[in-house]
Amino acid sequence: MKFRTIEYLKRRKAQRRMQHPTDLKTFLEAELTLCHNTTIRKHIKKTLEELEHFPETHPAPEA
């Protein structure tokens, strides 16, 4: 059996979340996990911080 690291499992979980995001915040958190570019990571973190100040106006539809 192949040994899998915690980082590998986090990336796989993020990839699944990217395919079926429930909202923008979930999508950005998954993108942050997968991204290795520091400049893009900085912009994603800034966007996530800005999202904290705004309530979600359009909740995700119930499945």
CNS distance restraints for C-alpha pairs under 8 A (distance, minus, plus):
assign (resid   4 and name CA) (resid   8 and name CA) 6.29 0.50 0.50
assign (resid   4 and name CA) (resid   9 and name CA) 6.99 0.50 0.50
assign (resid   5 and name CA) (resid   9 and name CA) 6.47 0.50 0.50
assign (resid   6 and name CA) (resid  10 and name CA) 6.18 0.50 0.50
assign (resid   7 and name CA) (resid  11 and name CA) 6.22 0.50 0.50
assign (resid   8 and name CA) (resid  12 and name CA) 6.28 0.50 0.50
assign (resid   9 and name CA) (resid  13 and name CA) 6.17 0.50 0.50
assign (resid  10 and name CA) (resid  14 and name CA) 6.15 0.50 0.50
assign (resid  10 and name CA) (resid  33 and name CA) 7.36 0.50 0.50
assign (resid  11 and name CA) (resid  15 and name CA) 6.14 0.50 0.50
assign (resid  11 and name CA) (resid  33 and name CA) 6.34 0.50 0.50
assign (resid  11 and name CA) (resid  34 and name CA) 5.91 0.50 0.50
assign (resid  12 and name CA) (resid  16 and name CA) 6.39 0.50 0.50
assign (resid  13 and name CA) (resid  17 and name CA) 6.34 0.50 0.50
assign (resid  14 and name CA) (resid  18 and name CA) 6.16 0.50 0.50
assign (resid  14 and name CA) (resid  29 and name CA) 7.85 0.50 0.50
assign (resid  14 and name CA) (resid  30 and name CA) 4.47 0.50 0.50
assign (resid  14 and name CA) (resid  31 and name CA) 7.20 0.50 0.50
assign (resid  14 and name CA) (resid  33 and name CA) 6.43 0.50 0.50
assign (resid  14 and name CA) (resid  34 and name CA) 6.78 0.50 0.50
assign (resid  15 and name CA) (resid  19 and name CA) 6.52 0.50 0.50
assign (resid  15 and name CA) (resid  30 and name CA) 6.89 0.50 0.50
assign (resid  15 and name CA) (resid  34 and name CA) 7.52 0.50 0.50
assign (resid  16 and name CA) (resid  20 and name CA) 6.68 0.50 0.50
assign (resid  17 and name CA) (resid  21 and name CA) 5.30 0.50 0.50
assign (resid  17 and name CA) (resid  26 and name CA) 7.17 0.50 0.50
assign (resid  17 and name CA) (resid  27 and name CA) 6.73 0.50 0.50
assign (resid  17 and name CA) (resid  30 and name CA) 6.27 0.50 0.50
assign (resid  18 and name CA) (resid  27 and name CA) 5.69 0.50 0.50
assign (resid  18 and name CA) (resid  30 and name CA) 6.10 0.50 0.50
assign (resid  18 and name CA) (resid  31 and name CA) 7.22 0.50 0.50
assign (resid  21 and name CA) (resid  26 and name CA) 6.08 0.50 0.50
assign (resid  21 and name CA) (resid  27 and name CA) 5.39 0.50 0.50
assign (resid  22 and name CA) (resid  26 and name CA) 6.45 0.50 0.50
assign (resid  22 and name CA) (resid  27 and name CA) 7.52 0.50 0.50
assign (resid  22 and name CA) (resid  60 and name CA) 6.30 0.50 0.50
assign (resid  23 and name CA) (resid  27 and name CA) 6.40 0.50 0.50
assign (resid  23 and name CA) (resid  59 and name CA) 7.87 0.50 0.50
assign (resid  23 and name CA) (resid  60 and name CA) 6.50 0.50 0.50
assign (resid  24 and name CA) (resid  28 and name CA) 6.13 0.50 0.50
assign (resid  25 and name CA) (resid  29 and name CA) 6.14 0.50 0.50
assign (resid  25 and name CA) (resid  48 and name CA) 6.70 0.50 0.50
assign (resid  25 and name CA) (resid  51 and name CA) 7.47 0.50 0.50
assign (resid  26 and name CA) (resid  30 and name CA) 6.23 0.50 0.50
assign (resid  27 and name CA) (resid  31 and name CA) 6.16 0.50 0.50
assign (resid  28 and name CA) (resid  32 and name CA) 6.04 0.50 0.50
assign (resid  28 and name CA) (resid  44 and name CA) 6.56 0.50 0.50
assign (resid  28 and name CA) (resid  48 and name CA) 7.21 0.50 0.50
assign (resid  29 and name CA) (resid  33 and name CA) 6.38 0.50 0.50
assign (resid  29 and name CA) (resid  48 and name CA) 7.95 0.50 0.50
assign (resid  30 and name CA) (resid  34 and name CA) 6.39 0.50 0.50
assign (resid  31 and name CA) (resid  35 and name CA) 5.89 0.50 0.50
assign (resid  31 and name CA) (resid  44 and name CA) 7.98 0.50 0.50
assign (resid  32 and name CA) (resid  41 and name CA) 5.92 0.50 0.50
assign (resid  32 and name CA) (resid  44 and name CA) 6.57 0.50 0.50
assign (resid  32 and name CA) (resid  45 and name CA) 7.67 0.50 0.50
assign (resid  35 and name CA) (resid  40 and name CA) 7.47 0.50 0.50
assign (resid  35 and name CA) (resid  41 and name CA) 6.61 0.50 0.50
assign (resid  36 and name CA) (resid  41 and name CA) 7.32 0.50 0.50
assign (resid  37 and name CA) (resid  41 and name CA) 6.16 0.50 0.50
assign (resid  38 and name CA) (resid  42 and name CA) 6.12 0.50 0.50
assign (resid  39 and name CA) (resid  43 and name CA) 6.51 0.50 0.50
assign (resid  40 and name CA) (resid  44 and name CA) 6.19 0.50 0.50
assign (resid  41 and name CA) (resid  45 and name CA) 6.14 0.50 0.50
assign (resid  42 and name CA) (resid  46 and name CA) 6.23 0.50 0.50
assign (resid  43 and name CA) (resid  47 and name CA) 6.18 0.50 0.50
assign (resid  44 and name CA) (resid  48 and name CA) 6.17 0.50 0.50
assign (resid  45 and name CA) (resid  49 and name CA) 6.20 0.50 0.50
assign (resid  46 and name CA) (resid  50 and name CA) 6.29 0.50 0.50
assign (resid  47 and name CA) (resid  51 and name CA) 6.20 0.50 0.50
assign (resid  48 and name CA) (resid  52 and name CA) 6.53 0.50 0.50
assign (resid  49 and name CA) (resid  53 and name CA) 7.32 0.50 0.50
assign (resid  50 and name CA) (resid  54 and name CA) 7.21 0.50 0.50
assign (resid  51 and name CA) (resid  55 and name CA) 7.72 0.50 0.50
